[in-house]
Amino acid sequence: MPKVRISDKGQITLPAAVRKRMGWTPGRELLVEVGEDEITLRALKTLSQLDGIFHKYVQGRKRGSWEAERRAMEQAVAEQVADE
């Protein structure tokens, strides 16, 4: 198990082998979850990575800005919930 050290600035560097295994490249955003005695890092998914999850909502639509996509998703989900 790789070890890391906390710098004077409170930073850690993830070992290259870990970054490579996870497919994490510079600029990747991570979610930090804090437990009682552990920290978990989870990669945030980009909108394009979520396309498969929300595919039925975006079929045939031209993609727009993040805000436009968010509004469209909210509307689609609201319509589905109303139908149930």
Backbone as CSV, one residue per row, in Angstrom:
resi,resn,N_x,N_y,N_z,CA_x,CA_y,CA_z,C_x,C_y,C_z
1,MET,0.851,-1.174,0.000,0.000,0.000,0.000,0.901,1.243,0.000
2,PRO,0.733,2.137,-0.982,1.575,3.331,-1.056,1.327,4.275,0.124
3,LYS,2.383,4.958,0.538,2.276,5.963,1.593,2.442,7.340,0.977
4,VAL,1.789,8.328,1.567,1.967,9.717,1.169,2.222,10.535,2.424
5,ARG,2.778,11.714,2.233,3.067,12.605,3.350,2.347,13.925,3.112
6,ILE,1.797,14.499,4.172,1.128,15.791,4.084,2.186,16.888,4.110
7,SER,2.119,17.803,3.129,3.095,18.892,3.050,2.757,19.992,4.062
8,ASP,3.638,20.979,4.158,3.393,22.119,5.042,2.125,22.882,4.643
9,LYS,1.766,22.785,3.378,0.558,23.454,2.885,-0.685,22.578,3.015
10,GLY,-0.548,21.387,3.599,-1.678,20.476,3.761,-1.993,19.676,2.516
11,GLN,-1.048,19.598,1.592,-1.262,18.891,0.339,-0.646,17.503,0.379
12,ILE,-1.215,16.609,-0.423,-0.619,15.290,-0.635,-0.463,15.089,-2.139
13,THR,0.463,14.256,-2.527,0.633,13.885,-3.929,0.296,12.413,-4.054
14,LEU,-0.653,12.118,-4.925,-0.999,10.717,-5.150,0.103,10.083,-5.993
15,PRO,0.566,8.910,-5.601,1.617,8.240,-6.381,1.182,8.030,-7.830
16,ALA,2.141,8.117,-8.750,1.862,7.970,-10.177,1.150,6.657,-10.478
17,ALA,1.542,5.582,-9.814,0.907,4.283,-10.062,-0.579,4.320,-9.710
18,VAL,-0.928,5.028,-8.654,-2.333,5.146,-8.242,-3.100,5.966,-9.268
19,ARG,-2.534,7.114,-9.678,-3.187,7.961,-10.676,-3.384,7.208,-11.987
20,LYS,-2.382,6.453,-12.388,-2.468,5.697,-13.635,-3.548,4.613,-13.543
21,ARG,-3.553,3.891,-12.436,-4.549,2.826,-12.259,-5.971,3.382,-12.285
22,MET,-6.154,4.565,-11.683,-7.476,5.176,-11.622,-7.823,5.934,-12.908
23,GLY,-6.810,6.180,-13.742,-7.050,6.943,-14.965,-7.233,8.423,-14.687
24,TRP,-6.685,8.899,-13.574,-6.812,10.304,-13.182,-5.676,11.123,-13.775
25,THR,-6.027,12.160,-14.495,-5.057,13.035,-15.125,-5.112,14.409,-14.455
26,PRO,-4.091,15.243,-14.677,-4.099,16.576,-14.065,-5.390,17.331,-14.389
27,GLY,-5.922,18.005,-13.395,-7.155,18.760,-13.554,-8.408,17.977,-13.197
28,ARG,-8.275,16.679,-12.977,-9.423,15.846,-12.625,-9.976,16.301,-11.286
29,GLU,-11.290,16.449,-11.185,-11.911,16.844,-9.930,-12.321,15.605,-9.150
30,LEU,-12.066,15.651,-7.850,-12.373,14.536,-6.961,-13.295,15.005,-5.855
31,LEU,-14.176,14.138,-5.432,-15.031,14.376,-4.283,-14.347,13.754,-3.080
32,VAL,-14.232,14.498,-1.983,-13.578,14.016,-0.768,-14.662,13.691,0.259
33,GLU,-14.733,12.437,0.648,-15.681,11.993,1.675,-14.894,11.676,2.940
34,VAL,-15.302,12.266,4.045,-14.586,12.097,5.310,-15.385,11.177,6.222
35,GLY,-14.750,10.089,6.654,-15.353,9.169,7.611,-14.730,9.386,8.978
36,GLU,-14.995,8.480,9.907,-14.441,8.627,11.254,-12.929,8.589,11.264
37,ASP,-12.350,7.642,10.569,-10.887,7.530,10.563,-10.347,7.257,9.166
38,GLU,-11.105,7.712,8.142,-10.659,7.490,6.781,-11.169,8.595,5.867
39,ILE,-10.512,8.740,4.741,-10.920,9.674,3.703,-11.040,8.874,2.410
40,THR,-12.127,9.085,1.681,-12.333,8.414,0.407,-12.347,9.456,-0.698
41,LEU,-11.617,9.202,-1.776,-11.616,10.080,-2.943,-12.427,9.419,-4.036
42,ARG,-13.359,10.163,-4.618,-14.167,9.653,-5.727,-14.079,10.653,-6.870
43,ALA,-13.856,10.149,-8.063,-13.793,11.020,-9.233,-15.190,11.517,-9.572
44,LEU,-15.304,12.818,-9.781,-16.570,13.386,-10.232,-16.739,13.053,-11.703
45,LYS,-17.937,12.733,-12.091,-18.195,12.409,-13.481,-18.535,13.683,-14.244
46,THR,-18.051,13.747,-15.469,-18.365,14.881,-16.325,-19.735,14.666,-16.950
47,LEU,-20.292,15.713,-17.520,-21.597,15.601,-18.163,-21.571,14.558,-19.276
48,SER,-20.485,14.512,-20.045,-20.412,13.528,-21.133,-20.366,12.105,-20.592
49,GLN,-19.773,11.904,-19.415,-19.739,10.569,-18.819,-21.117,10.170,-18.297
50,LEU,-21.945,11.155,-17.952,-23.291,10.874,-17.456,-24.286,10.647,-18.586
51,ASP,-23.878,10.926,-19.810,-24.767,10.797,-20.960,-25.397,9.412,-21.021
52,GLY,-24.642,8.366,-20.702,-25.188,7.018,-20.737,-26.290,6.809,-19.714
53,ILE,-26.150,7.439,-18.554,-27.156,7.319,-17.509,-28.446,8.023,-17.921
54,PHE,-28.295,9.192,-18.544,-29.451,10.016,-18.896,-29.795,9.943,-20.384
55,HIS,-29.298,8.897,-21.047,-29.438,8.803,-22.493,-30.879,8.978,-22.964
56,LYS,-31.824,8.379,-22.269,-33.214,8.467,-22.740,-33.759,9.885,-22.658
57,TYR,-33.144,10.730,-21.842,-33.593,12.107,-21.736,-32.969,13.015,-22.788
58,VAL,-31.839,12.620,-23.350,-31.126,13.504,-24.275,-31.156,13.013,-25.724
59,GLN,-31.805,11.908,-25.996,-31.845,11.376,-27.357,-32.417,12.412,-28.314
60,GLY,-31.697,12.635,-29.401,-32.183,13.520,-30.440,-32.088,15.003,-30.129
61,ARG,-31.609,15.352,-28.948,-31.497,16.772,-28.586,-30.107,17.290,-28.908
62,LYS,-30.052,18.538,-29.338,-28.767,19.190,-29.525,-28.280,19.637,-28.157
63,ARG,-27.015,19.375,-27.861,-26.477,19.733,-26.555,-26.267,21.229,-26.444
64,GLY,-26.483,21.746,-25.235,-26.298,23.169,-24.983,-25.351,23.390,-23.824
65,SER,-25.504,24.514,-23.184,-24.666,24.852,-22.036,-25.021,23.952,-20.858
66,TRP,-24.172,23.987,-19.840,-24.435,23.200,-18.636,-25.792,23.582,-18.047
67,GLU,-26.090,24.865,-17.975,-27.368,25.317,-17.408,-28.549,24.813,-18.245
68,ALA,-28.422,24.879,-19.555,-29.497,24.391,-20.422,-29.686,22.884,-20.247
69,GLU,-28.571,22.163,-20.145,-28.654,20.718,-19.933,-29.311,20.397,-18.593
70,ARG,-28.923,21.128,-17.549,-29.500,20.913,-16.218,-31.004,21.152,-16.244
71,ARG,-31.434,22.250,-16.857,-32.873,22.550,-16.926,-33.617,21.467,-17.705
72,ALA,-33.030,21.017,-18.804,-33.673,19.971,-19.605,-33.806,18.677,-18.810
73,MET,-32.758,18.311,-18.068,-32.810,17.094,-17.248,-33.868,17.223,-16.155
74,GLU,-33.900,18.384,-15.489,-34.900,18.591,-14.433,-36.308,18.468,-14.997
75,GLN,-36.533,19.062,-16.174,-37.851,18.995,-16.808,-38.211,17.554,-17.164
76,ALA,-37.272,16.825,-17.746,-37.537,15.435,-18.137,-37.844,14.567,-16.930
77,VAL,-37.085,14.732,-15.860,-37.315,13.945,-14.652,-38.653,14.325,-14.036
78,ALA,-38.961,15.617,-13.989,-40.250,16.069,-13.440,-41.417,15.473,-14.208
79,GLU,-41.298,15.431,-15.541,-42.354,14.843,-16.352,-42.505,13.361,-16.084
80,GLN,-41.394,12.659,-15.913,-41.461,11.225,-15.637,-42.089,10.969,-14.272
81,VAL,-41.724,11.759,-13.278,-42.277,11.590,-11.933,-43.779,11.882,-11.951
82,ALA,-44.191,12.898,-12.702,-45.616,13.244,-12.796,-46.424,12.116,-13.434
83,ASP,-45.798,11.376,-14.333,-46.483,10.278,-15.011,-46.628,9.029,-14.143
84,GLU,-45.871,8.948,-13.059,-45.886,7.724,-12.229,-47.006,7.702,-11.250
